[in-house]
Amino acid sequence: MSPAGTGRPLLDADEARVARASRELALLAAALVSRPMDRELHEQMWTFLDWESEPALASWDVLLARTAAQLKERISTVLTVRALRTAS
């Protein structure tokens, strides 16, 4: 996702990594509720844990280290760009 006309991604690498991991974990959690003994699902979970969890947790730590002012600025930027995209 990039701001209109800039070619730059809207989310930085850490924000994007955390968002992807959050979506993946939510999907895995929901699937585990409905299919708790599905071997393929367990394999997907282990793959996530082996390859994606540590980078996602490192990115989460980066986001947690941001000040309130930095977070407010990022939220404002993202919301503004999304509103501009919706309006165009």
N, CA, C and O atoms as CSV, one atom per row, in Angstrom:
chain,resi,resn,atom,element,x,y,z
A,1,MET,N,N,0.840,-1.171,0.000
A,1,MET,CA,C,0.000,0.000,0.000
A,1,MET,C,C,0.889,1.239,0.000
A,1,MET,O,O,1.679,1.421,0.926
A,2,SER,N,N,0.781,2.092,-1.011
A,2,SER,CA,C,1.608,3.280,-1.047
A,2,SER,C,C,0.734,4.526,-1.138
A,2,SER,O,O,-0.352,4.495,-1.716
A,3,PRO,N,N,1.224,5.629,-0.556
A,3,PRO,CA,C,0.465,6.868,-0.647
A,3,PRO,C,C,0.304,7.262,-2.114
A,3,PRO,O,O,1.180,7.001,-2.939
A,4,ALA,N,N,-0.807,7.882,-2.421
A,4,ALA,CA,C,-1.119,8.249,-3.799
A,4,ALA,C,C,0.024,9.033,-4.427
A,4,ALA,O,O,0.432,10.077,-3.919
A,5,GLY,N,N,0.542,8.505,-5.557
A,5,GLY,CA,C,1.545,9.195,-6.330
A,5,GLY,C,C,2.958,9.145,-5.802
A,5,GLY,O,O,3.852,9.686,-6.454
A,6,THR,N,N,3.224,8.520,-4.643
A,6,THR,CA,C,4.580,8.535,-4.104
A,6,THR,C,C,5.359,7.279,-4.444
A,6,THR,O,O,6.589,7.310,-4.486
A,7,GLY,N,N,4.670,6.179,-4.687
A,7,GLY,CA,C,5.375,4.925,-4.933
A,7,GLY,C,C,5.958,4.306,-3.665
A,7,GLY,O,O,6.512,3.208,-3.707
A,8,ARG,N,N,5.836,4.999,-2.554
A,8,ARG,CA,C,6.333,4.470,-1.275
A,8,ARG,C,C,5.230,3.712,-0.564
A,8,ARG,O,O,4.065,4.103,-0.640
A,9,PRO,N,N,5.576,2.632,0.129
A,9,PRO,CA,C,4.555,1.908,0.893
A,9,PRO,C,C,3.959,2.795,1.987
A,9,PRO,O,O,4.654,3.603,2.603
A,10,LEU,N,N,2.675,2.627,2.208
A,10,LEU,CA,C,1.998,3.389,3.258
A,10,LEU,C,C,2.489,2.963,4.635
A,10,LEU,O,O,2.761,3.802,5.494
A,11,LEU,N,N,2.602,1.647,4.839
A,11,LEU,CA,C,3.088,1.124,6.110
A,11,LEU,C,C,4.585,0.874,6.005
A,11,LEU,O,O,5.079,0.440,4.965
A,12,ASP,N,N,5.306,1.151,7.092
A,12,ASP,CA,C,6.722,0.812,7.077
A,12,ASP,C,C,6.867,-0.699,7.265
A,12,ASP,O,O,5.877,-1.393,7.501
A,13,ALA,N,N,8.076,-1.201,7.162
A,13,ALA,CA,C,8.310,-2.650,7.201
A,13,ALA,C,C,7.805,-3.276,8.497
A,13,ALA,O,O,7.201,-4.348,8.471
A,14,ASP,N,N,8.044,-2.623,9.617
A,14,ASP,CA,C,7.597,-3.180,10.897
A,14,ASP,C,C,6.079,-3.199,11.000
A,14,ASP,O,O,5.495,-4.184,11.452
A,15,GLU,N,N,5.446,-2.121,10.585
A,15,GLU,CA,C,3.979,-2.058,10.620
A,15,GLU,C,C,3.367,-3.134,9.722
A,15,GLU,O,O,2.412,-3.808,10.108
A,16,ALA,N,N,3.922,-3.284,8.532
A,16,ALA,CA,C,3.402,-4.288,7.593
A,16,ALA,C,C,3.607,-5.698,8.130
A,16,ALA,O,O,2.715,-6.539,8.018
A,17,ARG,N,N,4.776,-5.965,8.713
A,17,ARG,CA,C,5.062,-7.296,9.255
A,17,ARG,C,C,4.103,-7.645,10.389
A,17,ARG,O,O,3.594,-8.764,10.453
A,18,VAL,N,N,3.858,-6.690,11.280
A,18,VAL,CA,C,2.939,-6.928,12.403
A,18,VAL,C,C,1.516,-7.134,11.877
A,18,VAL,O,O,0.797,-8.007,12.362
A,19,ALA,N,N,1.114,-6.342,10.900
A,19,ALA,CA,C,-0.234,-6.497,10.340
A,19,ALA,C,C,-0.400,-7.866,9.691
A,19,ALA,O,O,-1.413,-8.534,9.898
A,20,ARG,N,N,0.594,-8.287,8.903
A,20,ARG,CA,C,0.517,-9.615,8.266
A,20,ARG,C,C,0.464,-10.724,9.306
A,20,ARG,O,O,-0.337,-11.651,9.193
A,21,ALA,N,N,1.319,-10.628,10.320
A,21,ALA,CA,C,1.355,-11.652,11.366
A,21,ALA,C,C,0.035,-11.694,12.135
A,21,ALA,O,O,-0.463,-12.773,12.457
A,22,SER,N,N,-0.524,-10.541,12.427
A,22,SER,CA,C,-1.800,-10.493,13.151
A,22,SER,C,C,-2.909,-11.160,12.357
A,22,SER,O,O,-3.704,-11.924,12.906
A,23,ARG,N,N,-2.961,-10.867,11.057
A,23,ARG,CA,C,-3.981,-11.508,10.211
A,23,ARG,C,C,-3.772,-13.011,10.167
A,23,ARG,O,O,-4.726,-13.776,10.309
A,24,GLU,N,N,-2.532,-13.440,9.971
A,24,GLU,CA,C,-2.236,-14.875,9.890
A,24,GLU,C,C,-2.594,-15.580,11.193
A,24,GLU,O,O,-3.187,-16.659,11.174
A,25,LEU,N,N,-2.239,-14.980,12.314
A,25,LEU,CA,C,-2.557,-15.590,13.608
A,25,LEU,C,C,-4.055,-15.656,13.853
A,25,LEU,O,O,-4.542,-16.640,14.410
A,26,ALA,N,N,-4.786,-14.641,13.456
A,26,ALA,CA,C,-6.244,-14.662,13.620
A,26,ALA,C,C,-6.856,-15.780,12.784
A,26,ALA,O,O,-7.762,-16.476,13.243
A,27,LEU,N,N,-6.368,-15.953,11.563
A,27,LEU,CA,C,-6.871,-17.034,10.709
A,27,LEU,C,C,-6.526,-18.405,11.299
A,27,LEU,O,O,-7.363,-19.308,11.317
A,28,LEU,N,N,-5.303,-18.552,11.777
A,28,LEU,CA,C,-4.904,-19.822,12.395
A,28,LEU,C,C,-5.733,-20.110,13.642
A,28,LEU,O,O,-6.176,-21.240,13.848
A,29,ALA,N,N,-5.940,-19.103,14.465
A,29,ALA,CA,C,-6.715,-19.298,15.694
A,29,ALA,C,C,-8.143,-19.723,15.378
A,29,ALA,O,O,-8.673,-20.641,16.004
A,30,ALA,N,N,-8.761,-19.064,14.418
A,30,ALA,CA,C,-10.129,-19.424,14.036
A,30,ALA,C,C,-10.176,-20.836,13.482
A,30,ALA,O,O,-11.096,-21.594,13.789
A,31,ALA,N,N,-9.196,-21.195,12.673
A,31,ALA,CA,C,-9.166,-22.533,12.093
A,31,ALA,C,C,-8.945,-23.588,13.178
A,31,ALA,O,O,-9.508,-24.680,13.103
A,32,LEU,N,N,-8.139,-23.271,14.172
A,32,LEU,CA,C,-7.901,-24.229,15.257
A,32,LEU,C,C,-9.168,-24.505,16.062
A,32,LEU,O,O,-9.349,-25.607,16.581
A,33,VAL,N,N,-10.033,-23.522,16.164
A,33,VAL,CA,C,-11.291,-23.723,16.882
A,33,VAL,C,C,-12.166,-24.728,16.134
A,33,VAL,O,O,-12.761,-25.619,16.739
A,34,SER,N,N,-12.236,-24.573,14.823
A,34,SER,CA,C,-13.129,-25.446,14.054
A,34,SER,C,C,-12.484,-26.769,13.650
A,34,SER,O,O,-13.180,-27.756,13.411
A,35,ARG,N,N,-11.145,-26.787,13.574
A,35,ARG,CA,C,-10.454,-28.019,13.147
A,35,ARG,C,C,-9.234,-28.284,14.033
A,35,ARG,O,O,-8.105,-28.256,13.544
A,36,PRO,N,N,-9.444,-28.538,15.323
A,36,PRO,CA,C,-8.313,-28.632,16.250
A,36,PRO,C,C,-7.354,-29.790,15.976
A,36,PRO,O,O,-6.206,-29.742,16.419
A,37,MET,N,N,-7.777,-30.803,15.278
A,37,MET,CA,C,-6.907,-31.954,15.035
A,37,MET,C,C,-6.469,-32.087,13.572
A,37,MET,O,O,-6.058,-33.164,13.139
A,38,ASP,N,N,-6.557,-31.009,12.832
A,38,ASP,CA,C,-6.170,-31.003,11.426
A,38,ASP,C,C,-4.641,-30.926,11.328
A,38,ASP,O,O,-4.034,-29.925,11.707
A,39,ARG,N,N,-4.038,-31.989,10.820
A,39,ARG,CA,C,-2.570,-32.046,10.747
A,39,ARG,C,C,-1.985,-30.954,9.853
A,39,ARG,O,O,-0.939,-30.387,10.167
A,40,GLU,N,N,-2.652,-30.663,8.751
A,40,GLU,CA,C,-2.160,-29.618,7.851
A,40,GLU,C,C,-2.174,-28.257,8.546
A,40,GLU,O,O,-1.263,-27.447,8.372
A,41,LEU,N,N,-3.208,-28.026,9.323
A,41,LEU,CA,C,-3.307,-26.786,10.074
A,41,LEU,C,C,-2.182,-26.691,11.107
A,41,LEU,O,O,-1.591,-25.626,11.289
A,42,HIS,N,N,-1.891,-27.791,11.772
A,42,HIS,CA,C,-0.793,-27.803,12.737
A,42,HIS,C,C,0.529,-27.508,12.036
A,42,HIS,O,O,1.380,-26.805,12.580
A,43,GLU,N,N,0.698,-28.037,10.844
A,43,GLU,CA,C,1.908,-27.781,10.067
A,43,GLU,C,C,2.008,-26.299,9.712
A,43,GLU,O,O,3.091,-25.717,9.783
A,44,GLN,N,N,0.895,-25.692,9.334
A,44,GLN,CA,C,0.880,-24.253,9.036
A,44,GLN,C,C,1.258,-23.440,10.269
A,44,GLN,O,O,1.992,-22.456,10.175
A,45,MET,N,N,0.751,-23.862,11.423
A,45,MET,CA,C,1.059,-23.167,12.660
A,45,MET,C,C,2.555,-23.261,12.971
A,45,MET,O,O,3.177,-22.260,13.328
A,46,TRP,N,N,3.130,-24.448,12.840
A,46,TRP,CA,C,4.557,-24.622,13.103
A,46,TRP,C,C,5.405,-23.844,12.112
A,46,TRP,O,O,6.440,-23.288,12.480
A,47,THR,N,N,4.980,-23.801,10.875
A,47,THR,CA,C,5.709,-23.023,9.871
A,47,THR,C,C,5.704,-21.555,10.256
A,47,THR,O,O,6.736,-20.888,10.181
A,48,PHE,N,N,4.558,-21.050,10.665
A,48,PHE,CA,C,4.487,-19.661,11.116
A,48,PHE,C,C,5.440,-19.437,12.285
A,48,PHE,O,O,6.214,-18.479,12.290
A,49,LEU,N,N,5.379,-20.323,13.271
A,49,LEU,CA,C,6.222,-20.159,14.452
A,49,LEU,C,C,7.705,-20.230,14.103
A,49,LEU,O,O,8.509,-19.475,14.650
A,50,ASP,N,N,8.069,-21.129,13.201
A,50,ASP,CA,C,9.473,-21.298,12.823
A,50,ASP,C,C,10.022,-20.129,12.019
A,50,ASP,O,O,11.179,-19.748,12.196
A,51,TRP,N,N,9.206,-19.552,11.134
A,51,TRP,CA,C,9.725,-18.585,10.167
A,51,TRP,C,C,9.266,-17.153,10.378
A,51,TRP,O,O,9.997,-16.223,10.036
A,52,GLU,N,N,8.099,-16.951,10.920
A,52,GLU,CA,C,7.541,-15.602,10.954
A,52,GLU,C,C,7.395,-14.999,12.347
A,52,GLU,O,O,7.342,-13.777,12.489
A,53,SER,N,N,7.330,-15.831,13.361
A,53,SER,CA,C,7.009,-15.279,14.682
A,53,SER,C,C,8.114,-14.379,15.239
A,53,SER,O,O,7.814,-13.306,15.761
A,54,GLU,N,N,9.362,-14.781,15.145
A,54,GLU,CA,C,10.436,-13.944,15.707
A,54,GLU,C,C,10.556,-12.596,15.003
A,54,GLU,O,O,10.647,-11.572,15.679
A,55,PRO,N,N,10.560,-12.556,13.652
A,55,PRO,CA,C,10.589,-11.238,13.015
A,55,PRO,C,C,9.360,-10.391,13.385
A,55,PRO,O,O,9.481,-9.181,13.573
A,56,ALA,N,N,8.201,-11.008,13.490
A,56,ALA,CA,C,6.994,-10.259,13.855
A,56,ALA,C,C,7.103,-9.728,15.288
A,56,ALA,O,O,6.719,-8.591,15.561
A,57,LEU,N,N,7.617,-10.538,16.184
A,57,LEU,CA,C,7.787,-10.075,17.567
A,57,LEU,C,C,8.825,-8.958,17.654
A,57,LEU,O,O,8.661,-8.028,18.443
A,58,ALA,N,N,9.884,-9.035,16.861
A,58,ALA,CA,C,10.885,-7.963,16.830
A,58,ALA,C,C,10.252,-6.669,16.317
A,58,ALA,O,O,10.504,-5.589,16.852
A,59,SER,N,N,9.435,-6.789,15.286
A,59,SER,CA,C,8.741,-5.607,14.764
A,59,SER,C,C,7.759,-5.058,15.789
A,59,SER,O,O,7.613,-3.843,15.923
A,60,TRP,N,N,7.092,-5.940,16.504
A,60,TRP,CA,C,6.164,-5.508,17.552
A,60,TRP,C,C,6.915,-4.690,18.605
A,60,TRP,O,O,6.420,-3.663,19.071
A,61,ASP,N,N,8.109,-5.150,18.975
A,61,ASP,CA,C,8.924,-4.408,19.946
A,61,ASP,C,C,9.282,-3.015,19.424
A,61,ASP,O,O,9.295,-2.049,20.187
A,62,VAL,N,N,9.572,-2.912,18.130
A,62,VAL,CA,C,9.861,-1.610,17.522
A,62,VAL,C,C,8.646,-0.695,17.655
A,62,VAL,O,O,8.774,0.471,18.026
A,63,LEU,N,N,7.470,-1.235,17.349
A,63,LEU,CA,C,6.256,-0.416,17.451
A,63,LEU,C,C,5.978,-0.006,18.898
A,63,LEU,O,O,5.565,1.124,19.159
A,64,LEU,N,N,6.204,-0.917,19.823
A,64,LEU,CA,C,5.985,-0.589,21.240
A,64,LEU,C,C,6.940,0.487,21.737
A,64,LEU,O,O,6.615,1.218,22.673
A,65,ALA,N,N,8.112,0.590,21.123
A,65,ALA,CA,C,9.110,1.575,21.551
A,65,ALA,C,C,8.788,2.986,21.049
A,65,ALA,O,O,9.414,3.952,21.485
A,66,ARG,N,N,7.827,3.113,20.146
A,66,ARG,CA,C,7.479,4.433,19.624
A,66,ARG,C,C,6.762,5.252,20.695
A,66,ARG,O,O,6.025,4.726,21.529
A,67,THR,N,N,7.006,6.544,20.638
A,67,THR,CA,C,6.347,7.443,21.592
A,67,THR,C,C,4.898,7.652,21.173
A,67,THR,O,O,4.504,7.336,20.050
A,68,ALA,N,N,4.129,8.182,22.086
A,68,ALA,CA,C,2.729,8.482,21.777
A,68,ALA,C,C,2.644,9.455,20.600
A,68,ALA,O,O,1.779,9.306,19.737
A,69,ALA,N,N,3.521,10.436,20.560
A,69,ALA,CA,C,3.508,11.412,19.460
A,69,ALA,C,C,3.824,10.728,18.125
A,69,ALA,O,O,3.195,11.035,17.112
A,70,GLN,N,N,4.781,9.816,18.116
A,70,GLN,CA,C,5.110,9.095,16.887
A,70,GLN,C,C,3.928,8.248,16.422
A,70,GLN,O,O,3.615,8.216,15.232
A,71,LEU,N,N,3.279,7.569,17.349
A,71,LEU,CA,C,2.127,6.739,17.002
A,71,LEU,C,C,0.982,7.590,16.457
A,71,LEU,O,O,0.353,7.222,15.465
A,72,LYS,N,N,0.712,8.716,17.096
A,72,LYS,CA,C,-0.354,9.604,16.623
A,72,LYS,C,C,-0.050,10.109,15.223
A,72,LYS,O,O,-0.949,10.186,14.386
A,73,GLU,N,N,1.204,10.453,14.957
A,73,GLU,CA,C,1.598,10.925,13.633
A,73,GLU,C,C,1.395,9.843,12.576
A,73,GLU,O,O,0.894,10.130,11.489
A,74,ARG,N,N,1.776,8.605,12.882
A,74,ARG,CA,C,1.615,7.491,11.937
A,74,ARG,C,C,0.135,7.228,11.676
A,74,ARG,O,O,-0.269,7.024,10.531
A,75,ILE,N,N,-0.664,7.234,12.727
A,75,ILE,CA,C,-2.105,7.017,12.567
A,75,ILE,C,C,-2.706,8.119,11.708
A,75,ILE,O,O,-3.504,7.841,10.813
A,76,SER,N,N,-2.336,9.348,11.966
A,76,SER,CA,C,-2.837,10.475,11.183
A,76,SER,C,C,-2.452,10.330,9.717
A,76,SER,O,O,-3.280,10.548,8.833
A,77,THR,N,N,-1.216,9.969,9.456
A,77,THR,CA,C,-0.746,9.800,8.080
A,77,THR,C,C,-1.516,8.707,7.367
A,77,THR,O,O,-1.989,8.905,6.248
A,78,VAL,N,N,-1.645,7.568,8.000
A,78,VAL,CA,C,-2.345,6.434,7.384
A,78,VAL,C,C,-3.809,6.784,7.122
A,78,VAL,O,O,-4.321,6.519,6.034
A,79,LEU,N,N,-4.478,7.367,8.095
A,79,LEU,CA,C,-5.890,7.719,7.924
A,79,LEU,C,C,-6.081,8.782,6.837
A,79,LEU,O,O,-7.039,8.717,6.067
A,80,THR,N,N,-5.189,9.741,6.775
A,80,THR,CA,C,-5.287,10.786,5.764
A,80,THR,C,C,-5.127,10.198,4.363
A,80,THR,O,O,-5.913,10.503,3.467
A,81,VAL,N,N,-4.122,9.366,4.176
A,81,VAL,CA,C,-3.893,8.766,2.855
A,81,VAL,C,C,-5.056,7.876,2.459
A,81,VAL,O,O,-5.486,7.898,1.306
A,82,ARG,N,N,-5.569,7.095,3.393
A,82,ARG,CA,C,-6.717,6.236,3.089
A,82,ARG,C,C,-7.942,7.072,2.720
A,82,ARG,O,O,-8.683,6.716,1.803
A,83,ALA,N,N,-8.155,8.166,3.421
A,83,ALA,CA,C,-9.293,9.047,3.107
A,83,ALA,C,C,-9.129,9.658,1.715
A,83,ALA,O,O,-10.092,9.746,0.953
A,84,LEU,N,N,-7.919,10.073,1.393
A,84,LEU,CA,C,-7.671,10.637,0.067
A,84,LEU,C,C,-7.914,9.606,-1.036
A,84,LEU,O,O,-8.465,9.929,-2.089
A,85,ARG,N,N,-7.504,8.379,-0.786
A,85,ARG,CA,C,-7.728,7.315,-1.763
A,85,ARG,C,C,-9.212,7.041,-1.953
A,85,ARG,O,O,-9.676,6.835,-3.075
A,86,THR,N,N,-9.940,7.040,-0.865
A,86,THR,CA,C,-11.375,6.782,-0.924
A,86,THR,C,C,-12.083,7.897,-1.680
A,86,THR,O,O,-13.021,7.646,-2.436
A,87,ALA,N,N,-11.633,9.119,-1.475
A,87,ALA,CA,C,-12.266,10.273,-2.118
A,87,ALA,C,C,-11.952,10.357,-3.609
A,87,ALA,O,O,-12.707,10.963,-4.369
A,88,SER,N,N,-10.841,9.752,-4.029
A,88,SER,CA,C,-10.491,9.866,-5.461
A,88,SER,C,C,-11.067,8.780,-6.323
A,88,SER,O,O,-10.844,8.769,-7.534
